[in-house]
Amino acid sequence: MKTLYIIRHAKSSWDDTAVADYDRGLNDRGKQDAPRMGKRLKEKEIRPDLLLSSPAKRALSTAKRIAEVLNYPKKNIKTDHQLYHASEDKMLAVINDINDKHDTVFLFGHNPGLTDFVNTIMETEVNIENVPTCGVIAVKFRVNSWKDVSWATGKLIFFDYPKAKS
């Protein structure tokens, strides 16, 4: 079995319009929401084998803040440029390339591709209209290899986000 936690980056700052999209950091709410979601994951006793993130500042900052709460070494977070505003097909390709020694993987990315990916990867029709910032979707796959993950094969375990009642 493989388990994927699909996480949208936390709320980002739009304070400085001169900052390139790739370089936008988290705003105050994002800086609070990421560790809050990390705490919820920790309470569920989830221990990731791999954190894989878009290298964009807001996604990587979210990954680092969640990693800190989960005692996952920040230096072990892997980045993949393909995840920056990736389409659902590109996300699947990245997932299919994950080393099979990792059973529990966190993937940090961006909308709209993230929401599209979530809705397409589930084995039953799921209609998540929008994965909110710092939203976490946990999906289990009945496979032994990430190469075998394909469309409509994931089973939703849970969907959580900062404003949801915990």
C-alpha positions in Angstrom: 0.0 0.0 0.0 1.1 3.5 -0.8 -0.3 6.6 0.9 -0.1 10.1 -0.6 -0.9 13.3 1.3 -1.6 16.0 -1.2 -1.1 19.5 0.4 -1.7 22.9 -1.2 0.7 25.6 0.0 -0.5 27.8 2.8 -1.9 31.3 2.3 0.7 33.5 0.5 1.5 37.1 0.6 0.4 39.6 -2.1 1.8 42.6 -0.2 4.5 43.3 -2.8 3.3 43.2 -6.3 6.9 43.5 -7.6 7.7 40.0 -6.2 7.6 37.3 -8.8 4.9 34.6 -8.3 7.6 32.0 -7.8 9.2 34.0 -4.9 6.0 34.9 -3.0 6.3 33.9 0.6 3.6 33.1 3.2 1.5 35.7 4.8 0.8 35.8 8.6 -2.2 33.4 8.2 -0.2 31.0 6.1 2.6 31.0 8.7 0.0 30.0 11.4 -2.0 27.5 9.2 1.0 25.4 8.1 2.1 24.4 11.7 -1.6 24.0 12.7 -2.1 21.4 9.9 1.2 19.8 10.8 -0.1 19.4 14.4 -3.3 17.8 13.0 -1.3 15.3 11.0 0.9 14.6 14.0 -2.2 13.9 16.1 -3.2 11.3 13.6 0.3 9.7 14.1 1.2 10.2 10.4 4.9 9.8 9.8 6.0 10.7 6.2 8.8 8.8 4.5 9.3 11.6 2.0 8.3 15.3 1.7 8.2 16.3 -2.0 7.5 20.0 -2.8 7.3 22.5 -5.5 10.4 24.7 -5.1 8.3 27.9 -5.1 8.9 29.8 -1.9 5.3 29.5 -0.6 5.1 25.7 -1.2 8.6 25.0 0.2 7.9 27.2 3.3 4.7 25.3 3.9 6.6 22.0 3.7 9.3 23.2 6.1 6.8 24.4 8.7 4.9 21.1 8.6 8.2 19.1 8.6 9.2 20.9 11.8 6.0 19.9 13.6 6.4 16.3 12.5 10.2 16.2 13.4 11.0 15.4 9.7 14.5 16.8 8.8 14.0 19.9 6.7 17.3 19.0 4.8 15.5 15.8 3.6 12.7 17.7 1.8 13.0 17.1 -1.9 11.9 19.7 -4.5 10.9 19.1 -8.0 10.5 22.0 -10.5 7.9 20.0 -12.3 5.5 20.6 -9.4 5.4 24.4 -9.8 1.9 25.0 -11.2 1.9 21.5 -12.5 -1.0 20.0 -14.5 -2.7 16.8 -13.2 -0.7 14.8 -15.8 2.6 16.3 -14.7 1.7 15.5 -11.0 1.0 11.9 -11.9 4.3 11.6 -13.7 6.2 12.9 -10.7 4.3 10.4 -8.4 5.1 7.6 -10.8 8.8 8.4 -10.4 8.8 8.2 -6.6 11.2 5.6 -5.2 9.2 2.6 -3.9 11.1 2.5 -0.6 8.8 5.4 0.4 5.3 4.3 1.4 4.0 7.5 2.9 4.6 10.7 0.8 3.6 14.3 1.3 3.3 16.3 -2.0 3.2 20.1 -1.8 1.9 22.0 -4.8 -0.4 24.6 -6.3 -3.9 25.1 -7.7 -5.6 24.7 -10.1 -3.6 21.5 -11.0 -3.8 20.2 -7.4 -7.6 20.3 -7.2 -7.9 18.8 -10.7 -5.4 16.0 -9.7 -7.3 15.2 -6.5 -10.6 14.8 -8.3 -9.1 12.7 -11.1 -7.0 10.3 -9.0 -9.9 9.0 -6.8 -11.5 5.6 -7.6 -14.9 6.9 -6.9 -16.3 10.2 -8.0 -15.2 12.9 -5.7 -16.0 16.5 -6.3 -13.8 18.7 -4.3 -14.5 22.1 -5.8 -11.4 23.7 -4.5 -8.5 22.5 -2.3 -8.1 25.6 0.0 -4.7 26.9 1.0 -3.0 24.4 3.4 -5.7 21.8 2.6 -4.6 18.2 3.0 -6.1 15.3 1.1 -5.0 11.8 2.2 -5.3 9.1 -0.5 -4.4 5.4 -0.2 -3.5 3.3 -3.2 -3.6 -0.5 -3.3 -0.3 -0.8 -5.1 3.2 -1.8 -4.2 4.9 0.5 -6.6 4.3 4.2 -7.3 4.6 3.4 -11.0 1.2 1.6 -10.6 -0.6 4.7 -9.4 -3.0 5.8 -12.2 -6.2 7.7 -12.7 -9.2 6.6 -10.6 -7.2 4.3 -8.3 -7.0 6.2 -5.0 -9.2 5.8 -2.0 -9.9 9.0 0.0 -8.9 8.7 3.6 -9.6 12.2 4.7 -9.8 15.8 3.5 -8.9 18.5 6.1 -8.1 22.2 5.9 -7.4 25.0 8.4 -11.0 26.3 8.6 -12.5 22.9 9.0 -13.7 21.9 12.4 -11.0 19.6 13.8 
